Structures are given as C-alpha cells and as structure tokens.
Amino acid sequence: MTTSLLEPDAAHAPPATTAASHEAAALRRAARLEALLGDPHDPANPHGIAALCAADSRGEPPAATEELLTGTGLATEFVPAEFGGRLTRADLLAKVLRPVFRRDLALGFGFGITSLFATAAVWAAGSAQQRERTAQLLLGGGRASIVHHELAHANAILRDELVATPQPGGGLTLDGRKDVIMNASRAGAYVVYARTAPERGPRSHSVLLLDPGELPAGGVRRLPRIATPGMRGGLFSGLEFTHCPVPDDALVGRPGEGVALALRTFQVNRCLIPGVAVAAADTVLRSAVHAASTGRTGPVARRWHKPLAGVFADILACDSMATVALRALSLLPQCADILAAAVKYVVPDLLRESLEELATVLGAHGYEHGSPQYGSLDKLMRDLPVAGLGHAGTAACHAVIVPQLRSLAEHSWFRAEEPPHELFRSGAALPVLDYRLLGVAGGEDFLSASLIGSARRLAGTRGVGGEMALLGELAEGFVNELRALRARCAALPTDRASLADPAVVVLSDRYAVLQAAAAVLGVWEGQDGSDPFLAEPAWALLALSRLAARLGMAAPELPASCLQQVLDELVRRYRSGLSCDLDGNGLSQ
C-alpha cells in the first residue's frame, strides 16, 4: 500500500488556509515525495533512473512508479483548493513536482502535469458542473488530455485540428483527426480546442469538455500509440472523430472563446515547464560532478571548473526566472503574460546549452544510455525539446512578445513602477492562483522596472571595487541594453506583416534575456541572509556575466575567487545531498 503525501494525521484535514501554511505544507509534501521515490541512482530502485530509462526504451510508461504516484494522491496537486484539491500557487506546485521531474521529465508529463494543462480552461471559464466533474475525475486519480488546435510552425503535437459544426437541432458535431495526443488512450476527459469558425481570427475556436465514456462508439476512434523521438514511454496516441455528436453543455466558456482562453491559461504551462525542467537539469549536473570527482583524492580538475560552475550559475538563473514568473501568476496575474512567454523559451534554451556543456565533462559516461548514474543526460536531451513543443513552442512565445514590443517601448520601459518586493522573496505571502484573473497584453513590464531599480540601488557600489562593484557595472550594462532596445522597438512599424521580420524576432530574443537578468538581480536582492551563499554576489555575478555574453555585451572580467566560490558551493551541495536550485533541498541518496 502506497503512503499518501499528506501527513498521516492530516489525511482528511481541510487544505491549508494561510499563505505561510500553504508553503510549509507544499514543502513537506515535496520532501515526502522525494523520500518515497528513493535514491535515483540506485540500480535496484524501481523508481530510479535505470528503471525509468528501461521503461522508456520499451516504449511503455513506468507502471510501478505511476502506481506509487497515484497512491500518494499526487493528482490532487492539479486541482485548485477551492474545488477540493491542493493547488494554491503555481510556484508551490513546481516545488512539489520537482522530485518527480528530477528523475524523469517524461514521467512528470505522462503521470499528470498535462492534466493540469488540459483542465486550465475549465478552472478559468467552466460551469460549476464542469468544474465539479473535472475535479472529481482528477481527485479520483483520472487524467485529462488536451487536444490542441493547429498552430503555425506546427510539429506533430500541434499539427491538424478538430472542427465542430453547429447542428440545426442544437449541439455540435465533431470531425477531424489528431495523431499525437499525450495520454489520449487513458484519459477520462478530453479538452478540445476545436475550430468553430472557418475564418482566421481571435474567435475562430471554442473549447469543448468531453467525457470519452459518453461519446457514441461510431463517433470517435482511438488511434494506436506512436513512437516519438523524445518521451518514448508509450505516452502518445491519437483520436479520430467522425460526425461525433457533442451536447451544448460540453462548451467551456462562450462560443469562440478558445483562443482567448489559450492565451490566458497557457501562461501557467509556460512558467511551470521551465520551473520543473530545472530539476531535471540538476540531476545531470550532479552526475557531471560525480564524474569529475570520482577517483580523485584532491579537488576537481581545473579544466572542469568553468563548465561546472557556469552551469550551476545558469541553473540558478533559470530557477530565478521561472520562480519569479510562477509567483507573478499569483501576485500580478493581469500582466504576467509577456514574462511567461519569455521564460518559456529562454530557460529551455539555457538548459539545452548547459546540457551540451555538461556532456564535455561527462565524456564517455554520456554514452552510458540507461545507466543509473549517467543515463539522465541522453534522456533529457531527447525529452526537453518535446516538453517545450520545439520550434512551434518558441514561435508561439514570439507571437506573444513581438506585437507588444512597440507599446512597451512607448508606454512602459523606464516609466513603469517596480513590482512588490514579495515577488522575489522566498516565504513571502502571496495570493492564491486564480485562473479567472489571468490577463493578456496588460501593458506593464514590471520586471524591466525591477532591472532599472536594481541598477539604481547598485550604482553607489561601482566606485568601491570588488564583486559588488562588478555587479553594479553589469546591472548598468543591462539597463543600457534596455535603453537601446527601447529606441529600436519604438521605431517598429505598426503593420502585423512587418512583425514577422526575423530582425524583429531577434529583438524579442534580446528582450527575453534582459528579463532573465532582471530576475537574477531581483532574487539576489530579495535574499534575507538565511542562505549565506545566495546572499553573496558571486553566483549572481557569474550568472549575469553569462547572460551578458549572450547579448554580446562587454562584461567585466570576473575574479578567480568568484568562480571558485560558486564551484565550492556546488561541490558542497553534491557531497551533502542538496539540490542545485535556489531551494537547496535535501535529496534521496
């Protein structure tokens, strides 16, 4: 019998009711799940890397681990607390899920995170009955699958779409075929973004909530599982609808509201995926430290100092950006969309480059596919592009950012107010995530305002020398980049055709890196001293210097002590069994 994630004396207790108790309870559940999953590098562990890689190579889900997760009641994390679940804030959800993703990205997607993505439209705009039925499905251990509409630059997941046609007597008929849908073969609900108008535009699609058990046998056909380059564990299959009748009460929200709901609710997906992918990269980094230190009586060889310390700094930068974005969904829900789009493609890009850097440290170990100690590199490099929806996912994020650049340059940059300090402070009280409050194109860029504020506060350190002075110099350099970006974006043409120009897309890329730099500075400034390493400037300095290099900025040369301090902390965490993210949590080993 599997142990519940809830404390034994609280299995039937109501959800925590205060912000502090929400966070404390989430951290306890994360620690409990970490302990239940056991040492990921133990070859005898049925939930370890070797077992998960073996299931992946067989093209089937890891049954033993999915059974454990079901028994722990992990699916309750995907249901908002007001509907009987444990979901209070997106940043706390990421903390609870990281033990799963630390072992296998595909496991986290296949077990249930896609249920959260699918049901987001229901929490945002569903009827009371739809919300109740959806909550009961997930609370009972069931799954929901999302059937995407077709996007430009579509890959297999986003290619093709379903068409819903109104019928004279009421209701709709659904037609079309989608060959690649995660968990289609075992979902208890389909959330379909169906075309309901032939023309392109903001009201072209509607959202339908379907119960597979209530659909007529001849109206829908389940297609066989298919193999994919990444996440090969038998997760993907398809559906084909042929004149399938759909009742009127299947409509979620209003007719034609599908695109608007996608823009609003996909913000959570875009922030959460990077937030949990950090944990998967953490595992590879720890494997690289193992490879670099095993068999040595002295310190890590000097040739590995730069890649190991640099990737550690990158992971902290990625975690900073993802955490700030996740917290903004609760604190600033009306204007978090542009940050959500930026984090969705900056963090996976940084992590992909980090994996390539770690591959040089691992050397031949990187080819030990499926091994308990080193098998995570190969698998994550295959799975990460699928998690981010590849080029199509990046293009969708560009489509959010690019149209707003001119408006931001004219009305927000160097004018907006800084966000509340709680955005950057771990343990600060935040409102509960409410999908109904999420907005789009809010017009305020709070993170760029934070960047300007950080640089202003650091300006006085530039004459005193040392790491603080270098940090102030870098911060001012990023502000100058924002100033140059403002000049270029203010001159952008207003017609939509010009926004597809690759030169304009490059501007959005540069802007997204500035958002990452702002997050690093904000998180560093928000430290309360409880973690001495994070309170020191070394990690932020190294992370910012690497971001500056991506922009081609002239960054100051860092002292050797900065790199050494970051490397020493990495080795300490590795030997102490602590995670390499901002939390530095204890790990099973």
RAVENJO-V354263 format. One record per backbone hydrogen bond with DSSP energy under -1.0 kcal/mol. CO is the residue of the C=O (numbers start at 0). NH is the residue of the N-H. Records with the same first field share a line. If there is no record, write none. Layout:
BEGIN
CO=NH, NH
END
This chain:
BEGIN
6=9
9=12
17=21
18=22
19=23
20=24
21=25
22=26
23=27
24=28
25=29
26=30
27=31
28=32
29=33
30=34
31=35
32=36
33=37
38=41
39=48
41=44
44=47
47=51
48=52
49=53
50=54
51=55
52=56
53=57
54=59
55=58
60=62
61=65
62=66
63=67
64=68
65=69
66=70
67=71
68=73
69=72
71=4
72=75
73=76
74=77
75=78, 85
78=86
79=82, 84
80=83
86=80
87=432
88=92
89=93
90=94
91=95
92=96
93=97
96=99, 100
97=101
99=102, 103
103=107
104=108
105=109
106=110
107=111, 112
111=114, 115
112=116
113=117
114=118
118=122
119=123
120=124
121=125
126=130
127=131
128=132
129=133
130=134
131=135
132=136
133=137
134=138
135=139
136=141
137=140
142=187
144=190
146=192
154=158
157=150
161=194
162=174
164=172
166=169
170=166
171=245
172=164
173=243
174=162
175=240
177=238
180=183, 236
182=185
188=144
189=209
190=146
191=193, 207
193=205
194=163
200=203
203=195, 196
204=257
205=193
206=251
207=191
209=189
210=213
211=214
215=218
218=241
220=239
231=233
234=182
235=225
236=180
237=222
238=177
239=220
240=175
243=173
245=171
246=249
247=250
249=208
253=256
256=260
257=261
258=262
259=263
260=264
261=265
264=267
265=269
266=270
267=271
268=272
270=274
271=275
272=276
273=277
276=280
277=281
278=282
279=283
280=284
281=285
282=286
283=287
284=288
285=289
286=290
287=291
288=292
289=293
292=295
300=303
301=304
303=307
304=308
305=309
306=310
307=311
308=312
309=313
310=314
311=315
312=316
313=317
314=318
315=319
316=320
317=321
318=322
319=323
320=324
321=325
322=326
323=327
324=328
326=330
327=331
331=334
332=438
335=339
336=340
337=341
338=342
339=343
341=345
342=346
344=348
345=349
346=350
347=351
348=352
349=353
350=354
351=355
352=356
353=357
354=358
357=361
358=362
361=364
362=365
363=366
364=367
366=368
367=370
370=374
374=378
375=379
376=380
377=381
378=382
379=383
382=386
383=387
384=389
385=388
388=392
389=393
390=394
391=395
392=396
393=397
394=398
396=400
397=401
400=403
401=404
403=407
404=408
405=409
406=410
407=411, 412
411=414, 415
419=422
420=423
424=427
433=436
444=448
445=449
446=450
447=451
448=452
449=453
450=454
451=455
452=456
453=457
457=460
458=461
460=463
465=469
466=470
467=471
468=472
469=473
470=474
471=475
472=476
473=477
474=478
475=479
476=480
477=481
478=482
479=483
480=484
481=485
482=486
483=487
484=488
485=489
488=491
496=499
497=500
500=503, 504
501=505
502=506
503=507
504=508
505=509
506=510
507=511
508=512
509=513
510=514
511=515
512=516
513=517
514=518
515=519
516=520
517=521
518=522
519=523
520=524
521=525
523=526
530=534
531=535
536=540
537=541
538=542
539=543
540=544
541=545
542=546
543=547
544=548
545=549
547=552
552=554
558=561, 562
559=563
560=564
561=565
562=566
563=567
564=568
565=569
566=570
567=571
568=572
569=573
570=574
571=575
572=577
576=586
584=578
END
